[in-house]
Amino acid sequence: MLRYTLMRLGIFAGCLLVVWGAVYSGIFPRGFGDSNVLWVLLLALVVSAPVSWVVLRKERERASVQIVHKVDRMKANLDANRSQEDLADDASRTQGGATAPN
């Protein structure tokens, strides 16, 4: 997951440099007044999103599989803890000698 995030940030940084160069060379229009920095950041974000969607497809799938494995492990641990609690509860009821009326 960290690898995917770092790769995504790298693509954004590359797009930021390209967009910044394109804005200051006049290829892309400049922002209004003091909003030029915000314009460059927003444009870089819009450009980097589809690029990373295509380029990082396999890495995204790999990260997704890792997340699914972690969630499955946590669910298994929760189920194991629940069954241990149920066994301990059943054992304490049978040792107490109290029986439920029918």
A tleap script that builds the chain and sets N, CA, C and O, in Angstrom:
source leaprc.protein.ff14SB
mol = sequence {
  NMET LEU ARG TYR THR LEU MET ARG LEU GLY
  ILE PHE ALA GLY CYS LEU LEU VAL VAL TRP
  GLY ALA VAL TYR SER GLY ILE PHE PRO ARG
  GLY PHE GLY ASP SER ASN VAL LEU TRP VAL
  LEU LEU LEU ALA LEU VAL VAL SER ALA PRO
  VAL SER TRP VAL VAL LEU ARG LYS GLU ARG
  GLU ARG ALA SER VAL GLN ILE VAL HIE LYS
  VAL ASP ARG MET LYS ALA ASN LEU ASP ALA
  ASN ARG SER GLN GLU ASP LEU ALA ASP ASP
  ALA SER ARG THR GLN GLY GLY ALA THR ALA
  PRO CASN
}
set mol.1.N position { 0.823 -1.185 0.000 }
set mol.1.CA position { 0.000 0.000 0.000 }
set mol.1.C position { 0.872 1.256 0.000 }
set mol.1.O position { 0.580 2.226 -0.699 }
set mol.2.N position { 1.919 1.225 0.774 }
set mol.2.CA position { 2.832 2.373 0.820 }
set mol.2.C position { 3.497 2.578 -0.539 }
set mol.2.O position { 3.696 3.707 -0.987 }
set mol.3.N position { 3.832 1.472 -1.177 }
set mol.3.CA position { 4.473 1.554 -2.492 }
set mol.3.C position { 3.537 2.236 -3.497 }
set mol.3.O position { 3.973 3.094 -4.264 }
set mol.4.N position { 2.259 1.859 -3.494 }
set mol.4.CA position { 1.288 2.469 -4.397 }
set mol.4.C position { 1.161 3.964 -4.109 }
set mol.4.O position { 1.125 4.775 -5.035 }
set mol.5.N position { 1.094 4.324 -2.845 }
set mol.5.CA position { 0.962 5.730 -2.469 }
set mol.5.C position { 2.168 6.532 -2.928 }
set mol.5.O position { 2.020 7.634 -3.457 }
set mol.6.N position { 3.356 5.987 -2.729 }
set mol.6.CA position { 4.565 6.693 -3.157 }
set mol.6.C position { 4.634 6.822 -4.680 }
set mol.6.O position { 5.066 7.849 -5.203 }
set mol.7.N position { 4.212 5.788 -5.374 }
set mol.7.CA position { 4.205 5.861 -6.833 }
set mol.7.C position { 3.184 6.894 -7.309 }
set mol.7.O position { 3.429 7.614 -8.277 }
set mol.8.N position { 2.061 6.962 -6.637 }
set mol.8.CA position { 1.034 7.949 -6.993 }
set mol.8.C position { 1.549 9.367 -6.750 }
set mol.8.O position { 1.339 10.259 -7.572 }
set mol.9.N position { 2.219 9.568 -5.622 }
set mol.9.CA position { 2.808 10.879 -5.349 }
set mol.9.C position { 3.877 11.240 -6.376 }
set mol.9.O position { 3.996 12.400 -6.771 }
set mol.10.N position { 4.652 10.248 -6.806 }
set mol.10.CA position { 5.662 10.486 -7.831 }
set mol.10.C position { 5.053 10.914 -9.151 }
set mol.10.O position { 5.567 11.814 -9.815 }
set mol.11.N position { 3.958 10.271 -9.534 }
set mol.11.CA position { 3.275 10.657 -10.770 }
set mol.11.C position { 2.725 12.074 -10.635 }
set mol.11.O position { 2.810 12.868 -11.572 }
set mol.12.N position { 2.157 12.395 -9.459 }
set mol.12.CA position { 1.650 13.745 -9.247 }
set mol.12.C position { 2.779 14.772 -9.327 }
set mol.12.O position { 2.611 15.828 -9.937 }
set mol.13.N position { 3.923 14.474 -8.719 }
set mol.13.CA position { 5.051 15.411 -8.757 }
set mol.13.C position { 5.540 15.615 -10.193 }
set mol.13.O position { 5.855 16.737 -10.591 }
set mol.14.N position { 5.601 14.538 -10.962 }
set mol.14.CA position { 6.001 14.673 -12.366 }
set mol.14.C position { 5.013 15.509 -13.158 }
set mol.14.O position { 5.403 16.366 -13.950 }
set mol.15.N position { 3.728 15.254 -12.938 }
set mol.15.CA position { 2.701 16.049 -13.631 }
set mol.15.C position { 2.743 17.504 -13.184 }
set mol.15.O position { 2.502 18.407 -13.985 }
set mol.16.N position { 3.046 17.735 -11.912 }
set mol.16.CA position { 3.152 19.100 -11.406 }
set mol.16.C position { 4.264 19.858 -12.121 }
set mol.16.O position { 4.091 21.019 -12.494 }
set mol.17.N position { 5.396 19.207 -12.309 }
set mol.17.CA position { 6.497 19.856 -13.014 }
set mol.17.C position { 6.145 20.139 -14.472 }
set mol.17.O position { 6.453 21.212 -14.992 }
set mol.18.N position { 5.509 19.189 -15.120 }
set mol.18.CA position { 5.134 19.369 -16.520 }
set mol.18.C position { 4.097 20.485 -16.660 }
set mol.18.O position { 4.214 21.339 -17.539 }
set mol.19.N position { 3.087 20.474 -15.794 }
set mol.19.CA position { 2.042 21.500 -15.861 }
set mol.19.C position { 2.620 22.867 -15.536 }
set mol.19.O position { 2.300 23.854 -16.197 }
set mol.20.N position { 3.471 22.925 -14.519 }
set mol.20.CA position { 4.094 24.202 -14.148 }
set mol.20.C position { 4.879 24.774 -15.345 }
set mol.20.O position { 4.786 25.961 -15.657 }
set mol.21.N position { 5.643 23.905 -15.994 }
set mol.21.CA position { 6.399 24.348 -17.167 }
set mol.21.C position { 5.487 24.779 -18.298 }
set mol.21.O position { 5.767 25.758 -18.990 }
set mol.22.N position { 4.389 24.046 -18.490 }
set mol.22.CA position { 3.460 24.391 -19.570 }
set mol.22.C position { 2.725 25.701 -19.286 }
set mol.22.O position { 2.466 26.472 -20.210 }
set mol.23.N position { 2.388 25.961 -18.033 }
set mol.23.CA position { 1.698 27.207 -17.689 }
set mol.23.C position { 2.638 28.389 -17.856 }
set mol.23.O position { 2.255 29.414 -18.420 }
set mol.24.N position { 3.856 28.253 -17.373 }
set mol.24.CA position { 4.780 29.384 -17.456 }
set mol.24.C position { 5.370 29.595 -18.849 }
set mol.24.O position { 5.895 30.667 -19.150 }
set mol.25.N position { 5.283 28.575 -19.693 }
set mol.25.CA position { 5.729 28.789 -21.068 }
set mol.25.C position { 4.582 29.255 -21.969 }
set mol.25.O position { 4.807 29.588 -23.133 }
set mol.26.N position { 3.358 29.281 -21.438 }
set mol.26.CA position { 2.222 29.798 -22.198 }
set mol.26.C position { 1.414 28.746 -22.916 }
set mol.26.O position { 0.460 29.090 -23.613 }
set mol.27.N position { 1.753 27.474 -22.776 }
set mol.27.CA position { 0.983 26.413 -23.433 }
set mol.27.C position { -0.401 26.302 -22.783 }
set mol.27.O position { -1.411 26.219 -23.482 }
set mol.28.N position { -0.446 26.300 -21.451 }
set mol.28.CA position { -1.700 26.316 -20.706 }
set mol.28.C position { -1.945 27.733 -20.212 }
set mol.28.O position { -0.989 28.469 -19.968 }
set mol.29.N position { -3.205 28.135 -20.060 }
set mol.29.CA position { -3.478 29.494 -19.583 }
set mol.29.C position { -3.093 29.672 -18.118 }
set mol.29.O position { -3.110 28.719 -17.339 }
set mol.30.N position { -2.751 30.890 -17.761 }
set mol.30.CA position { -2.419 31.207 -16.374 }
set mol.30.C position { -3.693 31.437 -15.580 }
set mol.30.O position { -4.743 31.755 -16.139 }
set mol.31.N position { -3.584 31.267 -14.251 }
set mol.31.CA position { -4.726 31.534 -13.378 }
set mol.31.C position { -4.962 33.022 -13.240 }
set mol.31.O position { -4.172 33.832 -13.724 }
set mol.32.N position { -6.054 33.383 -12.575 }
set mol.32.CA position { -6.391 34.788 -12.369 }
set mol.32.C position { -5.679 35.330 -11.149 }
set mol.32.O position { -5.792 34.753 -10.067 }
set mol.33.N position { -4.953 36.415 -11.291 }
set mol.33.CA position { -4.315 37.096 -10.163 }
set mol.33.C position { -3.371 36.205 -9.382 }
set mol.33.O position { -2.419 35.648 -9.929 }
set mol.34.N position { -3.654 36.076 -8.073 }
set mol.34.CA position { -2.807 35.272 -7.186 }
set mol.34.C position { -3.181 33.797 -7.185 }
set mol.34.O position { -2.577 33.021 -6.444 }
set mol.35.N position { -4.132 33.394 -7.968 }
set mol.35.CA position { -4.590 32.000 -7.956 }
set mol.35.C position { -3.759 31.093 -8.845 }
set mol.35.O position { -4.142 29.943 -9.063 }
set mol.36.N position { -2.643 31.564 -9.361 }
set mol.36.CA position { -1.859 30.777 -10.297 }
set mol.36.C position { -1.327 29.487 -9.668 }
set mol.36.O position { -1.329 28.441 -10.317 }
set mol.37.N position { -0.875 29.548 -8.415 }
set mol.37.CA position { -0.351 28.341 -7.748 }
set mol.37.C position { -1.463 27.323 -7.583 }
set mol.37.O position { -1.266 26.135 -7.841 }
set mol.38.N position { -2.622 27.777 -7.157 }
set mol.38.CA position { -3.763 26.880 -7.001 }
set mol.38.C position { -4.175 26.285 -8.343 }
set mol.38.O position { -4.517 25.105 -8.419 }
set mol.39.N position { -4.145 27.087 -9.391 }
set mol.39.CA position { -4.469 26.622 -10.735 }
set mol.39.C position { -3.512 25.525 -11.182 }
set mol.39.O position { -3.939 24.511 -11.734 }
set mol.40.N position { -2.224 25.724 -10.946 }
set mol.40.CA position { -1.226 24.726 -11.343 }
set mol.40.C position { -1.431 23.436 -10.560 }
set mol.40.O position { -1.362 22.351 -11.138 }
set mol.41.N position { -1.684 23.532 -9.252 }
set mol.41.CA position { -1.915 22.332 -8.439 }
set mol.41.C position { -3.159 21.577 -8.895 }
set mol.41.O position { -3.143 20.353 -9.018 }
set mol.42.N position { -4.222 22.310 -9.141 }
set mol.42.CA position { -5.465 21.680 -9.574 }
set mol.42.C position { -5.308 21.019 -10.942 }
set mol.42.O position { -5.774 19.900 -11.154 }
set mol.43.N position { -4.666 21.699 -11.844 }
set mol.43.CA position { -4.442 21.138 -13.171 }
set mol.43.C position { -3.550 19.899 -13.110 }
set mol.43.O position { -3.791 18.924 -13.822 }
set mol.44.N position { -2.529 19.936 -12.268 }
set mol.44.CA position { -1.659 18.762 -12.101 }
set mol.44.C position { -2.432 17.589 -11.511 }
set mol.44.O position { -2.210 16.442 -11.900 }
set mol.45.N position { -3.328 17.864 -10.586 }
set mol.45.CA position { -4.152 16.810 -9.996 }
set mol.45.C position { -5.071 16.186 -11.036 }
set mol.45.O position { -5.227 14.966 -11.085 }
set mol.46.N position { -5.677 17.027 -11.868 }
set mol.46.CA position { -6.575 16.535 -12.913 }
set mol.46.C position { -5.817 15.723 -13.958 }
set mol.46.O position { -6.347 14.740 -14.477 }
set mol.47.N position { -4.609 16.111 -14.267 }
set mol.47.CA position { -3.808 15.375 -15.253 }
set mol.47.C position { -3.265 14.079 -14.656 }
set mol.47.O position { -3.236 13.054 -15.338 }
set mol.48.N position { -2.836 14.107 -13.394 }
set mol.48.CA position { -2.210 12.924 -12.796 }
set mol.48.C position { -3.205 11.815 -12.477 }
set mol.48.O position { -2.822 10.646 -12.438 }
set mol.49.N position { -4.471 12.151 -12.247 }
set mol.49.CA position { -5.452 11.120 -11.888 }
set mol.49.C position { -5.625 10.061 -12.985 }
set mol.49.O position { -5.477 8.874 -12.693 }
set mol.50.N position { -5.931 10.436 -14.230 }
set mol.50.CA position { -6.062 9.381 -15.243 }
set mol.50.C position { -4.741 8.699 -15.585 }
set mol.50.O position { -4.718 7.518 -15.933 }
set mol.51.N position { -3.647 9.441 -15.485 }
set mol.51.CA position { -2.345 8.825 -15.755 }
set mol.51.C position { -2.068 7.723 -14.738 }
set mol.51.O position { -1.669 6.620 -15.112 }
set mol.52.N position { -2.275 8.014 -13.458 }
set mol.52.CA position { -2.018 7.004 -12.435 }
set mol.52.C position { -3.037 5.876 -12.515 }
set mol.52.O position { -2.717 4.736 -12.178 }
set mol.53.N position { -4.264 6.171 -12.955 }
set mol.53.CA position { -5.279 5.123 -13.104 }
set mol.53.C position { -4.823 4.083 -14.123 }
set mol.53.O position { -5.020 2.885 -13.921 }
set mol.54.N position { -4.225 4.531 -15.200 }
set mol.54.CA position { -3.772 3.612 -16.245 }
set mol.54.C position { -2.427 2.979 -15.883 }
set mol.54.O position { -2.257 1.765 -15.995 }
set mol.55.N position { -1.486 3.798 -15.455 }
set mol.55.CA position { -0.120 3.320 -15.230 }
set mol.55.C position { -0.026 2.403 -14.012 }
set mol.55.O position { 0.734 1.435 -14.028 }
set mol.56.N position { -0.780 2.692 -12.966 }
set mol.56.CA position { -0.656 1.939 -11.711 }
set mol.56.C position { -1.728 0.870 -11.534 }
set mol.56.O position { -2.026 0.482 -10.404 }
set mol.57.N position { -2.304 0.396 -12.610 }
set mol.57.CA position { -3.374 -0.599 -12.518 }
set mol.57.C position { -2.923 -1.858 -11.800 }
set mol.57.O position { -3.603 -2.322 -10.884 }
set mol.58.N position { -1.794 -2.416 -12.196 }
set mol.58.CA position { -1.313 -3.656 -11.564 }
set mol.58.C position { -0.931 -3.430 -10.108 }
set mol.58.O position { -1.185 -4.283 -9.258 }
set mol.59.N position { -0.329 -2.298 -9.819 }
set mol.59.CA position { 0.044 -1.991 -8.435 }
set mol.59.C position { -1.199 -1.800 -7.565 }
set mol.59.O position { -1.213 -2.203 -6.401 }
set mol.60.N position { -2.228 -1.194 -8.122 }
set mol.60.CA position { -3.483 -0.997 -7.390 }
set mol.60.C position { -4.134 -2.350 -7.093 }
set mol.60.O position { -4.651 -2.559 -5.995 }
set mol.61.N position { -4.114 -3.256 -8.049 }
set mol.61.CA position { -4.664 -4.594 -7.833 }
set mol.61.C position { -3.869 -5.345 -6.763 }
set mol.61.O position { -4.445 -6.046 -5.932 }
set mol.62.N position { -2.561 -5.197 -6.789 }
set mol.62.CA position { -1.705 -5.842 -5.786 }
set mol.62.C position { -2.014 -5.300 -4.389 }
set mol.62.O position { -2.103 -6.071 -3.433 }
set mol.63.N position { -2.175 -3.995 -4.267 }
set mol.63.CA position { -2.517 -3.388 -2.982 }
set mol.63.C position { -3.900 -3.843 -2.525 }
set mol.63.O position { -4.123 -4.061 -1.334 }
set mol.64.N position { -4.815 -3.984 -3.458 }
set mol.64.CA position { -6.163 -4.438 -3.131 }
set mol.64.C position { -6.137 -5.860 -2.573 }
set mol.64.O position { -6.844 -6.160 -1.611 }
set mol.65.N position { -5.341 -6.721 -3.158 }
set mol.65.CA position { -5.223 -8.103 -2.666 }
set mol.65.C position { -4.650 -8.108 -1.247 }
set mol.65.O position { -5.109 -8.875 -0.400 }
set mol.66.N position { -3.660 -7.268 -0.981 }
set mol.66.CA position { -3.089 -7.192 0.362 }
set mol.66.C position { -4.127 -6.740 1.378 }
set mol.66.O position { -4.184 -7.269 2.488 }
set mol.67.N position { -4.936 -5.777 1.008 }
set mol.67.CA position { -5.965 -5.291 1.922 }
set mol.67.C position { -6.997 -6.386 2.189 }
set mol.67.O position { -7.426 -6.562 3.330 }
set mol.68.N position { -7.397 -7.118 1.159 }
set mol.68.CA position { -8.366 -8.198 1.335 }
set mol.68.C position { -7.804 -9.263 2.270 }
set mol.68.O position { -8.532 -9.769 3.124 }
set mol.69.N position { -6.528 -9.614 2.130 }
set mol.69.CA position { -5.911 -10.600 3.017 }
set mol.69.C position { -5.907 -10.117 4.463 }
set mol.69.O position { -6.196 -10.893 5.374 }
set mol.70.N position { -5.588 -8.857 4.683 }
set mol.70.CA position { -5.582 -8.313 6.042 }
set mol.70.C position { -6.975 -8.336 6.649 }
set mol.70.O position { -7.139 -8.693 7.815 }
set mol.71.N position { -7.974 -7.961 5.871 }
set mol.71.CA position { -9.349 -7.969 6.372 }
set mol.71.C position { -9.784 -9.395 6.688 }
set mol.71.O position { -10.430 -9.626 7.711 }
set mol.72.N position { -9.447 -10.349 5.837 }
set mol.72.CA position { -9.802 -11.748 6.088 }
set mol.72.C position { -9.135 -12.274 7.355 }
set mol.72.O position { -9.754 -13.010 8.124 }
set mol.73.N position { -7.873 -11.898 7.573 }
set mol.73.CA position { -7.190 -12.312 8.811 }
set mol.73.C position { -7.855 -11.731 10.040 }
set mol.73.O position { -8.030 -12.423 11.043 }
set mol.74.N position { -8.230 -10.453 9.967 }
set mol.74.CA position { -8.890 -9.825 11.110 }
set mol.74.C position { -10.244 -10.470 11.380 }
set mol.74.O position { -10.616 -10.658 12.538 }
set mol.75.N position { -10.986 -10.811 10.328 }
set mol.75.CA position { -12.267 -11.489 10.516 }
set mol.75.C position { -12.068 -12.858 11.151 }
set mol.75.O position { -12.838 -13.255 12.026 }
set mol.76.N position { -11.042 -13.580 10.718 }
set mol.76.CA position { -10.760 -14.892 11.302 }
set mol.76.C position { -10.385 -14.761 12.770 }
set mol.76.O position { -10.814 -15.566 13.597 }
set mol.77.N position { -9.584 -13.747 13.098 }
set mol.77.CA position { -9.222 -13.530 14.500 }
set mol.77.C position { -10.439 -13.184 15.343 }
set mol.77.O position { -10.568 -13.662 16.470 }
set mol.78.N position { -11.332 -12.359 14.813 }
set mol.78.CA position { -12.554 -12.017 15.538 }
set mol.78.C position { -13.435 -13.241 15.751 }
set mol.78.O position { -13.996 -13.426 16.831 }
set mol.79.N position { -13.555 -14.074 14.726 }
set mol.79.CA position { -14.348 -15.293 14.865 }
set mol.79.C position { -13.736 -16.236 15.891 }
set mol.79.O position { -14.454 -16.862 16.671 }
set mol.80.N position { -12.411 -16.339 15.890 }
set mol.80.CA position { -11.737 -17.189 16.878 }
set mol.80.C position { -11.959 -16.662 18.290 }
set mol.80.O position { -12.199 -17.442 19.213 }
set mol.81.N position { -11.882 -15.359 18.463 }
set mol.81.CA position { -12.119 -14.775 19.785 }
set mol.81.C position { -13.554 -14.986 20.231 }
set mol.81.O position { -13.802 -15.279 21.400 }
set mol.82.N position { -14.500 -14.841 19.318 }
set mol.82.CA position { -15.900 -15.063 19.667 }
set mol.82.C position { -16.146 -16.502 20.090 }
set mol.82.O position { -16.856 -16.752 21.065 }
set mol.83.N position { -15.560 -17.454 19.357 }
set mol.83.CA position { -15.770 -18.857 19.705 }
set mol.83.C position { -15.123 -19.186 21.046 }
set mol.83.O position { -15.656 -19.999 21.801 }
set mol.84.N position { -13.982 -18.568 21.355 }
set mol.84.CA position { -13.358 -18.777 22.667 }
set mol.84.C position { -14.241 -18.211 23.777 }
set mol.84.O position { -14.373 -18.820 24.838 }
set mol.85.N position { -14.842 -17.056 23.535 }
set mol.85.CA position { -15.728 -16.468 24.524 }
set mol.85.C position { -16.966 -17.332 24.717 }
set mol.85.O position { -17.439 -17.503 25.840 }
set mol.86.N position { -17.491 -17.875 23.624 }
set mol.86.CA position { -18.664 -18.749 23.731 }
set mol.86.C position { -18.329 -20.014 24.510 }
set mol.86.O position { -19.123 -20.459 25.339 }
set mol.87.N position { -17.162 -20.594 24.252 }
set mol.87.CA position { -16.746 -21.794 24.979 }
set mol.87.C position { -16.555 -21.497 26.459 }
set mol.87.O position { -16.964 -22.285 27.311 }
set mol.88.N position { -15.933 -20.358 26.766 }
set mol.88.CA position { -15.731 -19.989 28.170 }
set mol.88.C position { -17.071 -19.736 28.847 }
set mol.88.O position { -17.249 -20.106 30.007 }
set mol.89.N position { -18.005 -19.122 28.158 }
set mol.89.CA position { -19.327 -18.862 28.716 }
set mol.89.C position { -20.075 -20.167 28.949 }
set mol.89.O position { -20.710 -20.336 29.990 }
set mol.90.N position { -20.009 -21.092 27.995 }
set mol.90.CA position { -20.674 -22.389 28.154 }
set mol.90.C position { -20.059 -23.173 29.302 }
set mol.90.O position { -20.768 -23.818 30.074 }
set mol.91.N position { -18.724 -23.113 29.411 }
set mol.91.CA position { -18.047 -23.845 30.480 }
set mol.91.C position { -18.433 -23.278 31.841 }
set mol.91.O position { -18.631 -24.045 32.783 }
set mol.92.N position { -18.541 -21.994 31.966 }
set mol.92.CA position { -18.902 -21.412 33.260 }
set mol.92.C position { -20.346 -21.725 33.619 }
set mol.92.O position { -20.664 -21.840 34.802 }
set mol.93.N position { -21.212 -21.864 32.656 }
set mol.93.CA position { -22.617 -22.211 32.936 }
set mol.93.C position { -22.751 -23.656 33.387 }
set mol.93.O position { -23.553 -23.967 34.268 }
set mol.94.N position { -21.959 -24.541 32.778 }
set mol.94.CA position { -22.059 -25.947 33.159 }
set mol.94.C position { -21.370 -26.207 34.492 }
set mol.94.O position { -21.801 -27.097 35.224 }
set mol.95.N position { -20.343 -25.487 34.829 }
set mol.95.CA position { -19.640 -25.664 36.106 }
set mol.95.C position { -20.434 -25.072 37.261 }
set mol.95.O position { -20.291 -25.522 38.398 }
set mol.96.N position { -21.257 -24.083 36.997 }
set mol.96.CA position { -22.028 -23.430 38.043 }
set mol.96.C position { -23.114 -24.324 38.605 }
set mol.96.O position { -23.620 -24.088 39.703 }
set mol.97.N position { -23.471 -25.349 37.853 }
set mol.97.CA position { -24.468 -26.293 38.328 }
set mol.97.C position { -25.892 -25.819 38.125 }
set mol.97.O position { -26.831 -26.577 38.369 }
set mol.98.N position { -26.069 -24.637 37.704 }
set mol.98.CA position { -27.418 -24.131 37.500 }
set mol.98.C position { -27.931 -24.620 36.164 }
set mol.98.O position { -27.237 -24.551 35.150 }
set mol.99.N position { -29.155 -25.114 36.177 }
set mol.99.CA position { -29.755 -25.540 34.928 }
set mol.99.C position { -30.960 -24.662 34.658 }
set mol.99.O position { -31.619 -24.191 35.585 }
set mol.100.N position { -31.229 -24.457 33.450 }
set mol.100.CA position { -32.352 -23.612 33.072 }
set mol.100.C position { -33.630 -24.458 33.122 }
set mol.100.O position { -33.624 -25.618 32.710 }
set mol.101.N position { -34.703 -23.886 33.618 }
set mol.101.CA position { -35.953 -24.636 33.647 }
set mol.101.C position { -36.498 -24.834 32.229 }
set mol.101.O position { -36.334 -23.979 31.359 }
set mol.102.N position { -37.147 -25.979 32.022 }
set mol.102.CA position { -37.702 -26.280 30.698 }
set mol.102.C position { -39.080 -25.763 30.553 }
set mol.102.O position { -39.695 -25.930 29.500 }
savepdb mol mol.pdb
quit
